[in-house]
Amino acid sequence: MATEINEGTITPVLNAARAWMRRCWISDGSILSEDSLWTDELVEAVRHAFVDHLDVGEGSFLEKLEAQMRPASPHAKRLMAEMLWVLYLFPMGSMGPDSKRQQVFEVWAWSGSSLDPGHSMLSDSALHGVGSAGTAYNTHRWRELVYLISLTQSIKALDPESRKRTLSDYDQFMAWIDSVPKDGNRQFRHMLRYYCFPQRVERMASNGDRQRVLEGFGKATSREMKSWTDRQFDDAMLRLRAELKTQYPEEKLDFYREPLRSMWRSEDTDAGDIGDNNVIREESPISSLGQPSQDAKMSQTKAVNLILYGPPGTGKTHWMRQKFAEYTDAAVDIDKDTWLLEAVASAGWRAVIAATLADLGEPVRVAEIRDHRWVSAKRRQRGRSGNVQQTLWGYLQEHTPEDSPTVNLKSRRAPFIFDKSQSGEWSLLPDWAEQDDESAKLHRRLSAGPETGREAVKRYKVLTFHPSFSYEDFIRGIRPVSSSESGDTQFQLVDGKFKQICDEARANPRRRYALFIDEINRANIAKVFGELITLIEPDKRAVYDPEDNLVDGMEIQLPGGDESDANERPFGVPHNLDIYGTMNTADRSIALLDIALRRRFRFEEREPDYDLLDRVDGIDLAALLKRVNDRLEFLLDRDHRIGHAYLIRIRSLDDLRAAFKHQIIPLLQEYFFDDFSRVGLVLMTPGAPPFVQKQRLDSARLFPGSVVDGTHEDRTRYQLTAMESWSEQSFIAMYADRGASTDPDSAS
């Protein structure tokens, strides 16, 4: 049937669709969490937010959707994310698993929580897709979403047992879905029918190809099929498949593969159609670097240079942690190239050479070691050029026993695991695995392959800048390196984290990589980036062909590398590397940033989000924080406000007291350089127990009978009151609009 071809691709998607119907339509659960999301109340909330407030103006789909969903509850936003997940199950081609995951992650994050990147329903296999829905499906995504909401409300009107029967009985299903109004020829109608009855319904997102198939095989004319129903198309296609099965009894038949494809589809139809005549194309992932695929298309999107800025506590670091998921491959979803690069990245050259010799299993010359796939992967990961024989010779000779008659190198070091024959061929010594546990473990791991992997692969690195962070830490510099074998410390030229992630991204151009820089404004940006400030521009990013030749962008020769040395290739920042930064404006204003950096990054402000705060014990946390921030903006500036994160986990008055005592007040002390008179102004509470009290220090009482030169008669000191005295009314009075207190003995 329609599931006979590509079982490995189609079955996971069908299983995901059936799990969704079982958990979410028949029951009221969730496909991506343990919540109850697909309830009547939440579906209605989504309908009200989206359908009742359709936005057909300017802006992308997600930009408009975020504005529409902003007033909705967190659970309604999560339901919207799952609805998009449902719509994205079927399509393939123009939207790959990475893009689908990214959008689902983004919409879910609007609720203030994040998804597990390793969730099985977000794996590449679940989101691979089963056919192309064409450009119209994406263009009219909002119409498909409206239709999905209508279908959901209709199925939820039935009792659970009736829902189950409807989704499992073709006749009942057709009667039910015909009763649900739709705007135009909605493609999700065909997708849903296929999910429910893949043995009866062809894997097609519209009737356009069904019509061409039937006409191509001489079963009906286009005029006859003009008024056909979905049931008539399904019945005709089922009869045709039964006939073809008798002609090709040994074949797994698919209308998009030979021998059937050429019987109904001309080359003219390969370009695709619009609307209800979308063409479905088969696509499959690839396993070798450099060949085109959906991942390649994704990796060729424009590089992202983004800095989030705002006051402390506005969720910048939280947003960054959520972003990690987009650059993480779960163990079950890792492609072979990414896995191999990650595996060799965790080992040194000696271990890779030893594992390679063990894999070859016989004495070989250096050229054969050089050409082995594991050594080639290590070369790409380390950013080396094609000729690495000098490196291989160095490690082979260095780890040869001192009594070897064929090697003349004076400096040797353990482990002694290699040896060379008189004819110039290299091999491993019999006890190499006992001497070198690192190499033995690597050989076992590489031989077993990615199927045995238990850990996710992270295609990103994280840095935190600080005032002493330098170019040598970031790009490359001479640093002391301790040898685990001899215990000696030597100074070597070592690549920094930025150079390392650039090399990894260049070695695997089909996948996107990322560098996350927290507190990016705390370092001297001009010194840290150096000459690479130009190379990070999106239009200067380096693009390489499969032979690693530069075809677009710019490269430079890094300091420390001899331009005549074939092992030191020019350096470019690859196009598939995204750079994200965060900065607290309270530390350093954005206006003070290096102008060159500001020109090359896109900046997005994160402000305190008062809508995320609740009422606790009668205290309106949003109003409280807003009043504190208004006072700070008046006394200092808007960059020194306080973010919602300081109060978002408050559940009781005790929690609120602790947050002010241990977090907010120390921050205010830092803002005002321990000037408690200013802190008292921010925490002023007219007519309620104060947070800060004034005490008069009388010189006559402190120094009776004496006059202290150079001082006034008295001074004032400010001190915090006891945390236990901060009542509910103390916090309410801070933002309640009442007359200001004139009590000279308090800062309340």
Buried (B, 14 or more C-beta within 10 A) or exposed (E): BBBBBBEEBBBBBBBBBBBBBBBBBBBBBBBBBEBBBBBEEBBBBBBBBBBEEEBEEEEEBBEBBBBBBEEBBBBBBBBBBBBBBBBBBBBBBBBBBBBBBBBBBBBBBBBBBBBEBBBBBBBBBBBBBBBBBBBBBBEBBBBBBBBBBBBBBBBBEBEEEBBBBBBEBBEEBBEBBEEBEBEEBBBBBBBBBBBBBBEBBBBBBBBBBBBBBBBBBEBBEEEEBEEBEBEBBBEBBBEBBEEBEEEEEEBEBBBBBEEBBEEBBEEEBEEBBEBBBBBBBBBEBBEEBBEEBBBBBBBBEEBBBBBBBBBBBBBBBBBBEBBBBBBBBBBBBBBBBBBBBBBBBEBBBBBBBBBBBBEBEEBBEBEBBBEBEBBBBBBBBBBBEEEBBEBBBBBBBBBBBEEBEBBEEEEBEEBBBBBBEEEEBBBBBEEBBEBBEBBBBBBEBBEEEBEEBEEBBBBBBBBBBEEEBBBBBBBBBEEEEEEEEEEEEEEEBBBBBBBBBBBBBBBBBBBBBBBBBBBBBBBBBBEBBBEBBBBBBBEBBBBBEEEBEBEEBBBBEBEBBEEEEEBBBBBBBBBBBBBBBBBBBBEBBBEEBBEBBBEBBEBEBBBBBBEBBEEBBEBBBBBBBBBBBBBBEEBBEBBBBBBBBBBBEBEEBEBBBEBBBEBBBEBBBEBBEEEBEBBBBBBBBBEBBBBBBBEEEEBEEEEEEEEEEEEEEEEBEBEBBEBEEBBBBBBBBBBBEEEEBEEEEBBB
